[in-house]
């Protein structure tokens, strides 16, 4: 499992990872995890509220997907008329 994580994170072949120092790989993976954690923390909330990214099919080309924000609470986007 460790070699698979290294391969996905850095794009190196597992044989190359076996030739590297374990301490070096572990430090690189910790830094990689920290960067992803910081990036995801920044994207989970913006000035309009909490959201998550979802992949939706593209209307023009159904074989591709489009990344869009899915808001958890849309109450502040809806404006109700008080004089109904």
C-alpha positions in Angstrom: 0.0 0.0 0.0 2.9 2.3 0.8 4.3 1.9 -2.7 1.0 2.6 -4.3 0.6 5.8 -2.3 4.1 6.9 -3.4 3.4 6.1 -7.0 0.1 8.1 -7.0 1.6 11.0 -5.1 4.8 11.5 -7.1 4.4 9.4 -10.3 7.4 7.3 -9.7 7.6 3.6 -10.4 7.6 1.3 -7.2 11.0 0.0 -8.1 12.4 3.5 -8.0 10.7 4.1 -4.7 12.4 0.9 -3.3 15.8 2.4 -4.2 15.1 5.6 -2.3 15.5 6.2 1.4 12.5 5.4 3.5 12.9 8.5 5.6 13.0 10.6 2.5 9.9 9.0 1.1 8.1 9.4 4.4 9.0 13.1 4.7 7.9 13.7 1.1 4.5 12.0 1.8 4.0 14.0 4.9 4.6 17.3 3.0 2.3 16.1 0.2 -0.4 15.3 2.7 0.0 18.6 4.4 -0.3 20.5 1.1 -3.5 18.6 0.2 -4.9 19.2 3.6 -4.3 22.9 3.4 -5.7 23.1 -0.1 -8.9 21.3 0.9 -9.3 23.4 4.0 -9.2 26.5 1.8 -11.8 25.2 -0.6 -14.4 24.0 1.9 -15.7 27.4 2.7 -15.8 30.7 1.0 -17.6 34.0 1.6 -21.0 32.5 0.5 -20.9 29.5 2.8 -19.8 25.9 2.9 -19.7 23.9 -0.3 -18.2 20.8 -1.9 -17.0 20.2 -5.4 -19.1 17.7 -7.5 -18.6 16.4 -11.0 -21.5 16.9 -13.3 -21.9 15.8 -17.0 -21.3 18.6 -19.5 -24.5 19.6 -21.3 -22.7 20.2 -24.6 -20.6 17.0 -24.5 -22.0 14.3 -22.2 -18.7 12.3 -22.3 -17.0 15.0 -20.3 -17.7 16.3 -16.8 -17.7 19.8 -15.3 -16.6 20.6 -11.8 -19.2 22.7 -9.9 -19.8 23.9 -6.4 -22.6 22.2 -4.4 -23.6 24.5 -1.5 -24.7 23.0 1.8 -27.1 25.8 2.6 -28.6 28.0 -0.1 -30.8 30.1 2.2 -28.8 33.2 1.7 -29.0 32.9 -2.1 -32.9 32.9 -2.1 -34.6 36.3 -1.8 -38.2 36.1 -0.8 -40.6 38.9 -1.5 -42.2 40.1 1.7 -45.1 41.9 0.0 -46.9 38.9 -1.5 
